[in-house]
Amino acid sequence: MYELSAEKRQSTRTPCDTTVAAEAIPQWSPSSPWRLLAEDVSEGGMRLSTVDIVPVGSRLLMALDAEDAPAPIRAVGTVVWVAQAPYQERWSVGVRFSELAESDRMRLQRLGSDRA
């Protein structure tokens, strides 16, 4: 599995187990939108778990269900790595955010500090 090392990351990842709705931009897959599971998240991106293969380079419009929030955190990101989970028919998908509103960035910061 290829994963960015901690030294290359600009922000700390926070473990989470929140659902994410994702849709390909432009929509190239008939199975999109997907319901994925966020395994960890930061201001710069997130690691997702899915049963679907999502190709590296795919652009995704995502909505992260934030606990105790009236609306999801919305972001656009690019898939930077994909790896099959060991002994499972699931995939881990690394996404780097390319578009994230400042208000949603602040909500991600709070999400991380609430779990620390």
Secondary structure, DSSP 8 states (H G I E B T S, - for coil): -----GGG-SS--EEEEEEEEEEEES---TT-SEEEEEEEE-SSEEEEEESS---TT-EEEEEE--TT-SS-EEEEEEEEEEEE-TTSS-EEEEEEEEEE-HHHHHHHHHHHHHH-
